[in-house]
Amino acid sequence: MTSEEFAWGYAIRREWPDGAHDLFGFTSNESEAERQLARDESYWSSGPVRPAAVYVVPANAADVNRHPVDGCRSASCPNSPERGQQR
């Protein structure tokens, strides 16, 4: 096990209409995760292609760093919103 295995914090989960998702932006700071979420939402808000949902999830650094870059469909990825509601 590496020290990464023990690092818990927050990540951004972006859900796509086709059922795939992205998991990125690990940080141990909740405020930083909220800022990343706001930036991501701002980026996608004006485009023709938009995620179905974007939210903060509690995550392990190792899980985020090993996560596939292009549209994952694994049910074992962190998916429980830290926020009260999805945006």
C-alpha positions in Angstrom: 0.0 0.0 0.0 1.1 3.5 -0.7 0.4 6.7 1.2 -2.1 7.5 -1.6 -4.2 4.5 -0.4 -4.8 6.3 3.0 -5.5 9.8 1.6 -9.2 10.6 1.7 -10.9 13.7 0.5 -13.2 14.9 -2.3 -13.4 14.5 -6.0 -15.7 15.7 -8.8 -18.0 13.2 -10.4 -19.4 14.2 -13.8 -22.3 12.1 -15.1 -23.0 11.9 -18.8 -26.4 11.3 -20.4 -25.2 8.0 -21.9 -24.5 6.5 -18.4 -20.8 7.0 -18.4 -19.0 9.2 -15.7 -15.8 11.0 -15.1 -14.0 11.2 -11.7 -11.3 13.8 -11.2 -9.9 16.7 -9.2 -9.0 15.0 -5.9 -8.4 17.4 -3.1 -8.4 16.9 0.7 -10.0 20.3 1.1 -13.8 20.6 0.8 -13.7 24.3 -0.1 -11.3 23.6 -3.0 -13.6 20.8 -4.2 -16.5 23.2 -4.2 -14.5 25.7 -6.3 -13.5 23.0 -8.7 -17.2 22.0 -9.0 -18.2 25.6 -9.8 -15.5 25.9 -12.4 -16.5 22.7 -14.1 -20.2 23.7 -14.1 -19.3 27.1 -15.6 -17.2 25.5 -18.3 -20.0 23.2 -19.5 -22.9 25.5 -19.0 -22.6 27.3 -22.3 -21.8 24.4 -24.6 -24.1 22.3 -26.7 -23.0 19.1 -24.9 -23.6 19.1 -21.1 -23.2 16.6 -18.4 -26.4 15.2 -16.8 -25.1 15.9 -13.3 -21.9 17.2 -11.6 -21.3 16.8 -7.9 -18.7 16.4 -5.2 -18.1 12.9 -3.8 -16.0 11.6 -0.9 -13.1 9.7 -2.5 -9.8 8.1 -2.0 -6.8 9.6 -3.8 -5.8 6.2 -5.2 -9.3 5.6 -6.7 -9.3 9.0 -8.4 -5.7 8.6 -9.8 -6.4 5.2 -11.2 -9.8 6.1 -12.6 -10.1 5.8 -16.4 -10.0 9.1 -18.3 -12.6 8.4 -20.9 -16.2 7.6 -19.7 -16.1 5.0 -17.0 -19.2 2.8 -16.3 -18.0 0.9 -13.3 -20.5 0.7 -10.4 -17.7 0.5 -7.9 -16.6 4.2 -8.4 -17.5 6.7 -5.7 -21.0 7.9 -6.5 -22.6 9.2 -3.3 -23.0 12.9 -3.5 -21.4 14.9 -0.7 -23.7 17.8 -1.5 -27.4 17.8 -0.7 -28.5 17.9 -4.3 -27.0 17.4 -7.7 -26.6 20.3 -10.0 
